[in-house]
Amino acid sequence: MSAPDSADRSLGQLVATAADEMSSLMHDEIALAKAQLRHDVKRGAVSGGAGAVAAAVLIFSLPMLSFALAYGIQSWSGWHISVCFLLSFAASVLVAGLLGLIAMVFAKKAKNGKGPQKTVASAKETAAVLGHVKPHPRAEIPDLTRFPALNERGGETAPAVARSSS
């Protein structure tokens, strides 16, 4: 048995098909929003990772770098060791600041991600369009009593056929 033509389908079948299509569309919109959220979460993870690396570099390298740099500056310039330690500290703070700026750039990119907002706007637009849809007008069925030539039984009226909406 073949599938019925869209002209032969009842109003209920058409409504059911439209509801299924709308449900499918909404599921696809939700899947798209999830994919875009995953992308934004990855950006946030990179930002958090860069911030953690900046903190780790500052914490673990300060003692070693400070001593090495201070003694290196002192042997190169002949300045007092306290001035050399201050310069070493300033260099460590500069490196940490640079890594912190990298973390801020990635955090702004993650915050400004417009992924789910675009999907929500698209879903609202679809719902607004479907909310203003009016049903297609049905063609009038001719009254066979007024046209006996069209009546198959030659003057008798054909029994009325009720159409189901389900």
C-alpha positions as CSV (number, residue, x, y, z in Angstrom):
1,M,0.0,0.0,0.0
2,S,1.5,3.4,-1.0
3,A,1.5,6.5,1.2
4,P,-1.5,8.8,0.7
5,D,-1.2,12.0,-1.3
6,S,-1.2,15.2,0.7
7,A,-4.5,16.0,-0.9
8,D,-6.0,12.8,0.4
9,R,-4.7,13.2,4.0
10,S,-7.2,14.4,6.6
11,L,-6.7,17.6,8.6
12,G,-5.8,15.7,11.6
13,Q,-3.0,13.9,9.8
14,L,-1.7,17.2,8.5
15,V,-1.7,18.7,12.0
16,A,0.0,15.6,13.4
17,T,2.7,15.9,10.6
18,A,3.2,19.6,11.3
19,A,3.5,18.9,15.1
20,D,6.1,16.2,14.4
21,E,8.0,18.5,12.2
22,M,7.9,21.3,14.8
23,S,9.1,18.9,17.5
24,S,11.9,17.8,15.2
25,L,12.9,21.4,14.6
26,M,12.9,22.2,18.3
27,H,15.1,19.2,19.0
28,D,17.5,20.3,16.3
29,E,17.6,23.8,17.8
30,I,18.4,22.4,21.2
31,A,21.2,20.2,19.8
32,L,22.6,23.3,18.1
33,A,22.5,25.3,21.3
34,K,24.3,22.5,23.2
35,A,27.0,22.4,20.5
36,Q,27.5,26.1,20.7
37,L,27.7,25.9,24.5
38,R,30.3,23.2,24.4
39,H,32.4,25.5,22.2
40,D,32.1,28.4,24.6
41,V,32.9,26.1,27.5
42,K,36.1,25.1,25.7
43,R,37.1,28.7,25.4
44,G,36.4,29.2,29.1
45,A,38.6,26.2,29.9
46,V,41.5,27.6,27.9
47,S,41.1,30.9,29.8
48,G,41.1,29.1,33.1
49,G,44.1,27.0,32.1
50,A,46.1,30.1,31.0
51,G,45.2,31.7,34.4
52,A,46.3,28.6,36.3
53,V,49.6,28.5,34.3
54,A,50.2,32.1,35.1
55,A,49.7,31.5,38.8
56,A,51.9,28.3,38.7
57,V,54.7,30.2,36.9
58,L,54.6,33.0,39.4
59,I,54.6,30.7,42.4
60,F,57.1,28.0,41.3
61,S,59.5,30.1,39.4
62,L,59.8,33.1,41.6
63,P,62.4,31.7,44.1
64,M,64.6,30.1,41.4
65,L,64.3,32.9,38.9
66,S,64.7,35.6,41.5
67,F,67.9,34.2,42.9
68,A,69.4,33.4,39.5
69,L,68.5,36.7,38.0
70,A,69.6,38.7,41.0
71,Y,73.0,37.1,41.2
72,G,73.3,37.4,37.4
73,I,72.6,41.1,37.5
74,Q,75.0,41.6,40.4
75,S,77.9,39.9,38.6
76,W,77.2,41.8,35.4
77,S,76.7,45.2,36.8
78,G,78.4,45.2,40.2
79,W,75.3,46.8,41.9
80,H,74.3,46.0,45.5
81,I,72.6,42.6,45.8
82,S,69.3,44.1,47.2
83,V,68.8,46.2,44.0
84,C,69.4,43.1,41.9
85,F,66.8,41.2,43.9
86,L,64.3,44.0,43.3
87,L,65.0,43.9,39.5
88,S,64.6,40.1,39.6
89,F,61.2,40.4,41.3
90,A,60.0,43.0,38.7
91,A,60.9,40.6,35.9
92,S,58.8,37.8,37.5
93,V,55.8,40.2,37.9
94,L,56.1,41.2,34.3
95,V,56.0,37.6,33.1
96,A,53.0,36.8,35.3
97,G,51.2,40.0,34.0
98,L,51.8,38.9,30.4
99,L,50.3,35.5,31.1
100,G,47.4,37.1,33.0
101,L,46.6,39.3,29.9
102,I,46.5,36.2,27.8
103,A,44.0,34.7,30.2
104,M,41.9,37.8,30.1
105,V,41.8,37.8,26.3
106,F,40.5,34.2,26.2
107,A,38.0,34.9,29.0
108,K,36.5,37.8,27.0
109,K,36.2,35.6,23.9
110,A,34.4,33.0,26.0
111,K,32.1,35.6,27.6
112,N,31.3,37.2,24.3
113,G,30.4,33.9,22.6
114,K,27.0,34.4,21.0
115,G,26.3,30.8,20.3
116,P,23.2,30.0,22.3
117,Q,21.8,33.5,21.9
118,K,21.7,33.1,18.1
119,T,19.9,29.7,18.5
120,V,17.4,31.1,21.0
121,A,16.6,34.0,18.7
122,S,16.2,31.6,15.7
123,A,13.8,29.4,17.8
124,K,11.8,32.5,18.8
125,E,11.6,33.7,15.2
126,T,10.3,30.2,14.1
127,A,7.7,30.2,16.9
128,A,6.6,33.7,15.9
129,V,6.2,32.8,12.3
130,L,4.3,29.6,13.1
131,G,2.1,31.5,15.6
132,H,0.7,33.7,12.7
133,V,0.0,30.9,10.3
134,K,-3.6,30.6,9.3
135,P,-5.1,27.3,8.0
136,H,-5.5,26.9,4.3
137,P,-9.1,27.5,3.2
138,R,-10.9,24.4,2.1
139,A,-12.6,24.2,-1.2
140,E,-16.4,24.2,-1.1
141,I,-18.1,20.9,-1.9
142,P,-20.8,21.5,-4.5
143,D,-24.3,20.8,-3.5
144,L,-25.4,17.9,-5.7
145,T,-29.1,18.5,-5.2
146,R,-28.9,21.7,-7.2
147,F,-27.0,20.0,-10.0
148,P,-28.8,16.7,-10.8
149,A,-26.6,16.1,-13.9
150,L,-23.6,15.8,-11.6
151,N,-25.4,13.4,-9.3
152,E,-24.5,9.8,-10.1
153,R,-27.9,8.4,-9.0
154,G,-29.8,10.7,-11.3
155,G,-31.7,13.0,-9.0
156,E,-31.1,11.3,-5.6
157,T,-29.0,13.1,-3.2
158,A,-25.7,11.5,-2.3
159,P,-25.2,10.8,1.4
160,A,-23.0,13.4,3.2
161,V,-19.6,12.2,4.2
162,A,-18.2,13.4,7.5
163,R,-14.6,14.3,7.6
164,S,-12.6,13.6,10.7
165,S,-10.1,16.1,12.1
166,S,-8.1,13.4,13.9
